Amino acid sequence: LVKTTGKKIWRFHYQLPNSSKRTMVSLGAYPALSLADAREVRAEKLAMLVRGVDPQARADEEAEKLQIAEESIFVNVARKWFELKESHVSAAHAKDIWRSIEKDILPSIESVPIQELKARTLIQVLEPIKARGALETDLLPIE
């Protein structure tokens, strides 16, 4: 398909075996996706249809899983937590708290998914902060 903007897209039209509705799924943009690659992707989608799986539904599920995985990374959860809590303290104190988080916590566990964080890991991250006495002054006052 060539859009009016000049963008070229590979599309795959299909019909689910138990439905009369025709559906379309985009395979990718040309020239980033070559004809040979588009044919391979189409073959994968056809194999899904043979197994009774809707390729678009599968793609939507995978996209949702990726979004959930991205949202559950520690730095994103920390940002959301901070957004909720910063209105309960002064602007200067909120700035100090986020600076402490960025300096002391994020370097160690920024990209770790929340589901994979263990108590032992958190203790290892918080021990140096506690040793210098900053745990009570910077991070714990917001609950």
N, CA, C and O of each residue as an XYZ file, in Angstrom:
572
protein
N       0.847     -1.179      0.000
C       0.000      0.000      0.000
C       0.889      1.237      0.000
O       1.853      1.309      0.761
N       0.576      2.191     -0.833
C       1.266      3.473     -0.839
C       0.266      4.514     -0.359
O      -0.769      4.739     -0.986
N       0.593      5.144      0.759
C      -0.303      6.155      1.320
C      -0.179      7.461      0.543
O       0.749      7.630     -0.249
N      -1.098      8.368      0.766
C      -1.065      9.658      0.083
C       0.150     10.472      0.498
O       0.574     11.373     -0.225
N       0.712     10.157      1.662
C       1.912     10.858      2.123
C       3.171     10.316      1.460
O       4.255     10.876      1.622
N       3.025      9.215      0.706
C       4.173      8.608      0.049
C       4.769      7.448      0.827
O       5.664      6.761      0.334
N       4.280      7.227      2.034
C       4.791      6.129      2.851
C       4.285      4.805      2.284
O       3.118      4.675      1.912
N       5.195      3.821      2.226
C       4.853      2.512      1.671
C       4.804      1.493      2.796
O       5.732      1.395      3.600
N       3.713      0.732      2.848
C       3.485     -0.205      3.945
C       3.097     -1.565      3.368
O       2.313     -1.660      2.424
N       3.669     -2.614      3.962
C       3.256     -3.975      3.625
C       2.070     -4.329      4.510
O       2.116     -4.145      5.726
N       1.006     -4.839      3.893
C      -0.176     -5.240      4.644
C      -0.547     -6.674      4.289
O      -0.240     -7.170      3.205
N      -1.209     -7.314      5.225
C      -1.656     -8.690      5.033
C      -3.134     -8.751      5.375
O      -3.528     -8.493      6.512
N      -3.953     -9.095      4.381
C      -5.396     -9.247      4.585
C      -5.679    -10.722      4.797
O      -5.152    -11.575      4.082
N      -6.507    -11.015      5.778
C      -6.823    -12.410      6.060
C      -8.237    -12.524      6.609
O      -8.883    -11.540      6.972
N      -8.682    -13.771      6.650
C     -10.003    -14.066      7.193
C      -9.843    -15.224      8.161
O      -9.263    -16.254      7.818
N     -10.356    -15.054      9.363
C     -10.288    -16.141     10.337
C     -11.165    -17.296      9.868
O     -12.234    -17.070      9.301
N     -10.723    -18.534     10.100
C     -11.485    -19.692      9.613
C     -12.929    -19.740     10.116
O     -13.812    -20.167      9.372
N     -13.191    -19.326     11.328
C     -14.540    -19.421     11.890
C     -15.327    -18.119     11.771
O     -16.332    -17.937     12.458
N     -14.878    -17.218     10.908
C     -15.526    -15.923     10.775
C     -15.573    -15.530      9.305
O     -14.745    -15.966      8.505
N     -16.540    -14.712      8.966
C     -16.607    -14.215      7.590
C     -15.996    -12.819      7.482
O     -15.940    -12.242      6.396
N     -15.551    -12.295      8.582
C     -14.983    -10.948      8.615
C     -13.537    -10.957      8.120
O     -12.718    -11.763      8.563
N     -13.244    -10.050      7.199
C     -11.870     -9.909      6.723
C     -11.152     -8.909      7.615
O     -11.722     -7.902      8.035
N      -9.897     -9.205      7.895
C      -9.094     -8.371      8.781
C      -7.787     -8.044      8.080
O      -7.335     -8.781      7.203
N      -7.193     -6.939      8.473
C      -5.940     -6.509      7.886
C      -4.943     -6.248      8.999
O      -5.292     -5.697     10.044
N      -3.701     -6.646      8.770
C      -2.639     -6.360      9.723
C      -1.461     -5.788      8.935
O      -1.137     -6.262      7.846
N      -0.834     -4.775      9.497
C       0.332     -4.170      8.866
C       1.567     -4.987      9.221
O       1.770     -5.345     10.381
N       2.385     -5.276      8.225
C       3.594     -6.068      8.445
C       4.812     -5.193      8.698
O       5.749     -5.618      9.372
N       4.810     -3.989      8.171
C       5.939     -3.088      8.348
C       6.022     -2.115      7.187
O       5.237     -2.184      6.241
N       6.974     -1.221      7.270
C       7.132     -0.181      6.259
C       8.256     -0.545      5.293
O       9.273     -1.117      5.683
N       8.049     -0.202      4.038
C       9.075     -0.364      3.016
C       9.874      0.928      2.980
O       9.248      1.984      3.067
N      11.145      0.946      2.867
C      12.114     -0.108      2.591
C      12.719     -0.737      3.849
O      13.582     -1.608      3.740
N      12.285     -0.315      5.034
C      12.837     -0.901      6.262
C      12.581     -2.405      6.294
O      13.404     -3.168      6.802
N      11.453     -2.825      5.756
C      11.113     -4.240      5.664
C      11.102     -4.604      4.180
O      10.241     -4.148      3.427
N      12.059     -5.423      3.771
C      12.169     -5.795      2.360
C      11.033     -6.726      1.961
O      10.293     -7.219      2.812
N      10.902     -6.958      0.666
C       9.871     -7.860      0.170
C      10.071     -9.266      0.730
O       9.108     -9.915      1.137
N      11.302     -9.733      0.750
C      11.587    -11.075      1.272
C      11.209    -11.174      2.747
O      10.615    -12.163      3.175
N      11.553    -10.149      3.519
C      11.209    -10.149      4.945
C       9.696    -10.073      5.142
O       9.148    -10.733      6.025
N       9.027     -9.271      4.321
C       7.568     -9.158      4.414
C       6.916    -10.508      4.110
O       5.920    -10.878      4.732
N       7.480    -11.231      3.160
C       6.938    -12.558      2.842
C       7.149    -13.525      4.004
O       6.287    -14.360      4.281
N       8.283    -13.418      4.679
C       8.535    -14.269      5.851
C       7.533    -13.967      6.968
O       6.982    -14.879      7.584
N       7.309    -12.685      7.218
C       6.356    -12.287      8.258
C       4.958    -12.778      7.887
O       4.216    -13.266      8.739
N       4.606    -12.643      6.604
C       3.303    -13.126      6.145
C       3.179    -14.636      6.352
O       2.123    -15.126      6.753
N       4.257    -15.370      6.080
C       4.239    -16.823      6.279
C       4.023    -17.160      7.753
O       3.306    -18.108      8.074
N       4.640    -16.388      8.651
C       4.432    -16.595     10.090
C       2.966    -16.351     10.464
O       2.379    -17.103     11.241
N       2.392    -15.292      9.901
C       0.984    -14.976     10.183
C       0.068    -16.076      9.638
O      -0.914    -16.443     10.284
N       0.386    -16.599      8.455
C      -0.403    -17.694      7.894
C      -0.315    -18.936      8.777
O      -1.309    -19.635      8.975
N       0.879    -19.207      9.308
C       1.049    -20.354     10.206
C       0.196    -20.175     11.464
O      -0.378    -21.140     11.970
N       0.115    -18.950     11.961
C      -0.744    -18.680     13.118
C      -2.204    -18.975     12.779
O      -2.927    -19.581     13.570
N      -2.625    -18.540     11.596
C      -4.008    -18.774     11.180
C      -4.309    -20.265     11.080
O      -5.399    -20.705     11.448
N      -3.353    -21.042     10.587
C      -3.541    -22.489     10.482
C      -3.742    -23.092     11.869
O      -4.515    -24.035     12.039
N      -3.036    -22.539     12.863
C      -3.173    -23.025     14.246
C      -4.422    -22.462     14.931
O      -4.719    -22.817     16.072
N      -5.149    -21.588     14.235
C      -6.368    -21.023     14.803
C      -6.134    -19.788     15.656
O      -6.994    -19.412     16.453
N      -4.980    -19.153     15.495
C      -4.631    -17.970     16.278
C      -4.784    -16.735     15.396
O      -4.293    -16.703     14.267
N      -5.463    -15.726     15.915
C      -5.617    -14.461     15.200
C      -4.315    -13.672     15.317
O      -3.920    -13.311     16.425
N      -3.632    -13.394     14.191
C      -2.354    -12.678     14.253
C      -2.460    -11.291     14.888
O      -1.557    -10.868     15.610
N      -3.555    -10.589     14.623
C      -3.713     -9.248     15.192
C      -3.914     -9.317     16.695
O      -3.351     -8.513     17.438
N      -4.715    -10.276     17.146
C      -4.931    -10.436     18.591
C      -3.620    -10.795     19.278
O      -3.332    -10.294     20.365
N      -2.826    -11.657     18.653
C      -1.531    -12.038     19.225
C      -0.605    -10.822     19.302
O       0.083    -10.628     20.305
N      -0.585    -10.005     18.249
C       0.257     -8.807     18.246
C      -0.186     -7.835     19.331
O       0.649     -7.224     20.000
N      -1.500     -7.689     19.509
C      -2.015     -6.802     20.556
C      -1.613     -7.297     21.944
O      -1.241     -6.500     22.805
N      -1.688     -8.612     22.161
C      -1.294     -9.189     23.452
C       0.186     -8.948     23.724
O       0.568     -8.594     24.840
N       1.020     -9.142     22.699
C       2.457     -8.939     22.869
C       2.778     -7.475     23.152
O       3.646     -7.174     23.971
N       2.076     -6.563     22.472
C       2.292     -5.138     22.715
C       1.897     -4.768     24.140
O       2.577     -3.974     24.791
N       0.804     -5.342     24.622
C       0.368     -5.078     25.997
C       1.383     -5.617     27.000
O       1.678     -4.960     27.999
N       1.918     -6.805     26.740
C       2.938     -7.372     27.625
C       4.181     -6.490     27.663
O       4.765     -6.277     28.726
N       4.586     -5.973     26.492
C       5.747     -5.082     26.450
C       5.486     -3.803     27.233
O       6.367     -3.315     27.941
N       4.282     -3.262     27.109
C       3.942     -2.043     27.838
C       3.958     -2.291     29.342
O       4.462     -1.465     30.102
N       3.414     -3.415     29.771
C       3.414     -3.751     31.195
C       4.840     -3.930     31.686
O       5.186     -3.473     32.776
N       5.673     -4.593     30.885
C       7.069     -4.793     31.268
C       7.787     -3.453     31.392
O       8.568     -3.254     32.323
N       7.532     -2.539     30.467
C       8.171     -1.221     30.511
C       7.707     -0.432     31.733
O       8.510      0.231     32.390
N       6.422     -0.505     32.033
C       5.882      0.238     33.170
C       6.345     -0.330     34.506
O       6.345      0.381     35.511
N       6.739     -1.598     34.531
C       7.126     -2.210     35.801
C       8.619     -2.114     36.090
O       9.085     -2.660     37.090
N       9.373     -1.435     35.237
C      10.790     -1.215     35.518
C      10.888     -0.228     36.684
O      10.115      0.727     36.763
N      11.843     -0.464     37.584
C      11.927      0.287     38.835
C      11.880      1.796     38.628
O      11.146      2.485     39.336
N      12.639      2.321     37.686
C      12.692      3.777     37.528
C      11.309      4.339     37.191
O      10.958      5.419     37.665
N      10.525      3.634     36.389
C       9.187      4.123     36.048
C       8.240      4.050     37.239
O       7.428      4.952     37.448
N       8.343      2.984     38.013
C       7.522      2.864     39.220
C       7.921      3.939     40.227
O       7.061      4.535     40.877
N       9.223      4.185     40.356
C       9.699      5.219     41.280
C       9.173      6.594     40.867
O       8.778      7.389     41.719
N       9.167      6.873     39.566
C       8.643      8.162     39.094
C       7.163      8.314     39.423
O       6.722      9.370     39.876
N       6.400      7.246     39.191
C       4.967      7.311     39.494
C       4.738      7.505     40.989
O       3.890      8.301     41.393
N       5.496      6.777     41.811
C       5.384      6.926     43.264
C       5.696      8.365     43.659
O       4.980      8.968     44.458
N       6.773      8.909     43.091
C       7.192     10.260     43.430
C       6.133     11.282     43.014
O       5.864     12.229     43.755
N       5.534     11.101     41.844
C       4.483     12.016     41.395
C       3.307     12.033     42.371
O       2.705     13.079     42.616
N       2.991     10.873     42.918
C       1.892     10.803     43.885
C       2.257     11.459     45.211
O       1.409     12.088     45.843
N       3.494     11.320     45.633
C       3.904     11.757     46.960
C       4.437     13.181     47.025
O       4.420     13.791     48.094
N       4.910     13.725     45.907
C       5.563     15.034     45.981
C       4.623     16.160     46.387
O       5.076     17.189     46.889
N       3.333     15.984     46.180
C       2.389     17.038     46.566
C       2.192     17.101     48.082
O       1.599     18.055     48.586
N       2.681     16.099     48.812
C       2.503     16.059     50.262
C       3.651     16.710     51.028
O       3.618     16.774     52.257
N       4.657     17.189     50.320
C       5.802     17.842     50.969
C       6.123     19.123     50.216
O       5.575     19.386     49.146
N       7.012     19.908     50.788
C       7.403     21.154     50.128
C       8.188     20.844     48.854
O       8.737     19.753     48.698
N       8.230     21.807     47.962
C       8.935     21.624     46.694
C      10.418     21.355     46.921
O      11.013     20.525     46.234
N      11.014     22.056     47.882
C      12.441     21.866     48.161
C      12.703     20.461     48.698
O      13.674     19.814     48.304
N      11.843     19.992     49.592
C      12.026     18.652     50.154
C      11.803     17.579     49.080
O      12.522     16.581     49.037
N      10.813     17.789     48.224
C      10.561     16.845     47.131
C      11.772     16.770     46.211
O      12.153     15.692     45.754
N      12.370     17.925     45.945
C      13.570     17.958     45.096
C      14.708     17.175     45.751
O      15.419     16.436     45.071
N      14.885     17.329     47.059
C      15.925     16.591     47.787
C      15.679     15.085     47.731
O      16.610     14.301     47.547
N      14.433     14.695     47.889
C      14.097     13.269     47.871
C      14.409     12.671     46.503
O      15.035     11.614     46.415
N      13.975     13.341     45.434
C      14.232     12.793     44.098
C      15.729     12.769     43.792
O      16.220     11.836     43.158
N      16.445     13.785     44.237
C      17.897     13.804     44.038
C      18.541     12.617     44.746
O      19.445     11.982     44.202
N      18.080     12.317     45.955
C      18.612     11.164     46.690
C      18.295      9.857     45.974
O      19.137      8.962     45.894
N      17.095      9.757     45.462
C      16.722      8.551     44.720
C      17.608      8.398     43.487
O      18.124      7.313     43.217
N      17.781      9.487     42.743
C      18.619      9.432     41.539
C      20.065      9.094     41.863
O      20.710      8.329     41.145
N      20.567      9.665     42.942
C      21.980      9.493     43.285
C      22.262      8.150     43.949
O      23.265      7.506     43.642
N      21.390      7.727     44.851
C      21.694      6.567     45.689
C      21.032      5.264     45.250
O      21.603      4.191     45.442
N      19.852      5.340     44.672
C      19.095      4.117     44.404
C      19.091      3.744     42.923
O      19.356      2.595     42.572
N      18.795      4.698     42.065
C      18.656      4.384     40.646
C      19.902      3.788     39.995
O      19.763      2.893     39.161
N      21.106      4.235     40.329
C      22.262      3.617     39.660
C      22.336      2.104     39.838
O      22.851      1.405     38.965
N      21.837      1.599     40.940
C      21.927      0.160     41.215
C      20.779     -0.646     40.625
O      20.989     -1.756     40.135
N      19.568     -0.099     40.667
C      18.407     -0.918     40.294
C      17.462     -0.216     39.318
O      16.294     -0.592     39.219
N      17.940      0.775     38.613
C      17.095      1.566     37.719
C      16.335      0.713     36.703
O      15.136      0.914     36.511
N      16.998     -0.220     36.059
C      16.371     -0.974     34.970
C      15.856     -2.345     35.393
O      15.508     -3.162     34.541
N      15.802     -2.606     36.687
C      15.334     -3.904     37.181
C      13.801     -3.896     37.250
O      13.217     -2.971     37.814
N      13.149     -4.909     36.685
C      11.689     -4.997     36.839
C      11.322     -5.201     38.312
O      12.008     -5.925     39.033
N      10.265     -4.574     38.740
C       9.822     -4.647     40.132
C       9.620     -6.097     40.566
O       9.935     -6.455     41.701
N       9.098     -6.929     39.671
C       8.832     -8.320     40.019
C      10.112     -9.079     40.363
O      10.063    -10.077     41.082
N      11.252     -8.617     39.859
C      12.514     -9.314     40.088
C      13.293     -8.771     41.280
O      14.323     -9.332     41.653
N      12.815     -7.689     41.880
C      13.521     -7.118     43.028
C      13.335     -8.007     44.252
O      12.224     -8.434     44.565
N      14.413     -8.268     44.918
C      14.393     -9.080     46.136
C      14.719     -8.180     47.322
O      15.365     -7.143     47.166
N      14.273     -8.578     48.496
C      14.546     -7.809     49.710
C      16.045     -7.651     49.904
O      16.510     -6.585     50.308
N      16.800     -8.691     49.621
C      18.257     -8.653     49.774
C      18.876     -7.547     48.903
O      19.784     -6.839     49.338
N      18.375     -7.411     47.677
C      18.876     -6.375     46.772
C      18.586     -4.988     47.328
O      19.452     -4.114     47.317
N      17.373     -4.792     47.811
C      17.006     -3.489     48.370
C      17.833     -3.160     49.606
O      18.239     -2.014     49.798
N      18.080     -4.154     50.437
C      18.909     -3.930     51.631
C      20.314     -3.524     51.218
O      20.897     -2.619     51.816
N      20.866     -4.181     50.205
C      22.205     -3.835     49.729
C      22.251     -2.409     49.192
O      23.259     -1.720     49.350
N      21.180     -1.968     48.566
C      21.127     -0.601     48.042
C      20.985      0.408     49.176
O      21.593      1.478     49.130
N      20.190      0.080     50.196
C      19.912      1.028     51.275
C      20.987      1.073     52.357
O      21.086      2.072     53.069
N      21.792      0.027     52.501
C      22.826     -0.006     53.548
C      23.793      1.181     53.469
O      24.024      1.823     54.494
N      24.371      1.505     52.301
C      25.282      2.662     52.251
C      24.595      3.978     52.621
O      25.214      4.861     53.214
N      23.317      4.104     52.268
C      22.572      5.321     52.607
C      22.378      5.392     54.115
O      22.528      6.453     54.722
N      22.046      4.265     54.707
C      21.853      4.202     56.159
C      23.166      4.475     56.881
O      23.173      5.150     57.911
N      24.269      3.963     56.360
C      25.576      4.131     56.998
C      25.971      5.600     57.101
O      26.624      5.996     58.066
N      25.591      6.397     56.137
C      25.939      7.821     56.221
C      24.835      8.647     56.866
O      24.941      9.871     56.945
N      23.769      7.982     57.331
C      22.719      8.667     58.074
C      21.724      9.406     57.215
O      20.946     10.210     57.728
N      21.727      9.156     55.933
C      20.841      9.893     55.032
C      19.497      9.212     54.844
O      18.572      9.823     54.309
N      19.366      7.978     55.265
C      18.117      7.248     55.051
C      16.950      7.932     55.758
O      15.880      8.103     55.173
N      17.153      8.318     57.004
C      16.080      8.943     57.772
C      15.794     10.363     57.301
O      14.646     10.805     57.348
N      16.810     11.083     56.852
C      16.610     12.484     56.493
C      16.047     12.660     55.094
O      15.256     13.573     54.860
N      16.440     11.804     54.161
C      16.031     12.032     52.774
C      14.878     11.159     52.303
O      13.947     11.656     51.669
N      14.925      9.886     52.599
C      13.986      8.982     51.954
C      12.801      8.564     52.808
O      11.709      8.382     52.269
N      12.961      8.408     54.080
C      11.877      7.859     54.890
C      10.777      8.835     55.290
O       9.676      8.372     55.586
N      10.988     10.140     55.321
C       9.899     11.015     55.751
C       8.639     10.935     54.893
O       7.552     11.247     55.378
N       8.759     10.530     53.645
C       7.556     10.372     52.822
C       7.116      8.930     52.933
O       7.874      8.015     52.614
N       5.904      8.730     53.380
C       5.383      7.361     53.517
C       4.094      7.213     52.764
O       3.502      6.134     52.759
